[in-house]
Amino acid sequence: MRRTLTTAAVAAALLVPAGPLPGAEAGAAAPAAAGRWSAREAQSFWTPERMAAAVPLPSATPAPSAPSDLPASAPSDLPSPAPSDLPAPAPSDLPSPAPSVLPASAPPPAPASASPSPVRLAAAPAPGIGQDFAGIPVVGRMFVVKGGSGYFCTASVVSSPGRDLVLSAAHCLLGTDARQVAFVPLYTRARPQPYGMFPVLRDKAGRSRVWIDPRYRSRGPNRAATLDVAFARVGPDARGRRVEDVVGGNRLVTGSGYAHARVSLIGYPSSAARPRLCVNRTTKFTSGDARIPGSFLRIDCTGYPGGTSGGPFLTRYDARTRTGDVVGIIGGWKLGGDRPDTSYSSYFGADVRTLYAKAAASAKAG
C-alpha cells in the first residue's frame, strides 16, 4: 500500500481493482470461527490460485480504527538485550545512546527444511539498481483478506523467544476487517509454499494477534507515519513447526541511526513472480510536510512499487544462516514512498523496541 499518492499511481490502481477472490462467492471470504485459524485452514483458503491473484493493498489511506483489537501483553519476560557491535552513528541521529539487538541470543540455526548450502545475496549491477532474485527463506509474502478481496504485503521473520514473530508495516495489517492473515516464506509463483504456510494467530474473540502502536491507530498513517511498524504472531505450519525453526529469524536492531553504508532491500513488487533485491546506502530524511511529520530512513532503489510495503532493510547479512540485522521496513513516509525508486522506513528506536517487547511477551502469556 505504497506509491499511492501520485496521480499516475492512483489511476493505475483504479484500472486494476481488486475483485472478489477467485473460485469463491462473495461470502467465501467471511472469517472463520472465532479463535480458529490453523495452518491447514489457511492452506485450504489460500490456494496457489488465490495467492497468485492477490494484489497490493488499495491506494486509499485507511481511516484510523479503535485500538480495541490491540492484544494486551506485558513486556516483563523479554530477555535483556545486549549492546550491538554496529558502529554508532552521529549522536544527533539517535534517540538513545547506543543501538540494541533484540533479542540477545545466538544466531538462529540453519533452516531445518532447506539445503545446507549458504544463500548469498547476488551483487546488483550497481548500488541502487533493483533486480529480481530467487529470494531468501526469512522473507516472504503476508496475505490478508479485506472487504472480501485478497491482498499482500512483504513480511519477514524476526528472532524472538517464542520463535513465532513476523514483522511487516502497520498499514498492511491495520483495521478490524483484516482476516484470513497468513505468512508464506519465500513465496514465488513457481513454488507457492516452499517452506509451508504460517497462519497469524487469533485471540478468543477472533481478532488477529497483531501488535501496532495505538497512536498509529488513533492518529492515522500520516500523522503517525513514524510508527508504521507491526508485529504478528504466527502459529505453527501444518507439520507443527514454528516459523523461526524452519527459516531462521533476522535480528531486530533498534537505535542504530539512519545512515547505513550497505543495506539489502527485499520486497515483493506488485504482480512480480519473484521477490526483488537492491543494495545501497541509507540516509536520514526529515519530512517537510507538516501533515506527515518526522524523520525516516531513506534508500534509493529502483523498482519497488506496491506490494513491497513491509520489506526489510537488512544489514550484516549472513549467508550461512540466511539472516541479517533488520534496521527498517518499507513504510512510514507516504506509506513507504511516492515513487517506486525511493523507499522509506519508520525509524527503529525506543517505540519499536517497546512494541517488540509486548509482542514477544505474548509467547509466554499464551
Secondary structure, DSSP 4 states (H G I P E B T S, - for coil): --S-SSHHHHHHHHHS---SPTTS-GGGGS--STT---HHHHHHHS-HHHHHH-EEPPSSPPPP--GGGS-----TTSPPPEEP-SPP--GGG-SSSS-EEES--PPPPPPTTS-SS--PPPPPSSTT--EE----TTEEEEEEEETTEEEEEEEEEE--TTS-EEEE-HHHH-STT-EEEEEEET--SSSS-TT--EEBPB-TTS-B-EEE-HHHHHH-TTTTGGG--EEEEB---TTS--HHHHH--BEEEES--S-EEEEEEEE--TT-SS-EEEEEEEEEEE---TTS-SEEEEEE-S---TT-TT-EEEEEEETTTTEEEEEEES-SGGGG-SBTTEEEEE--SHHHHHHHHHHHHHHHH-
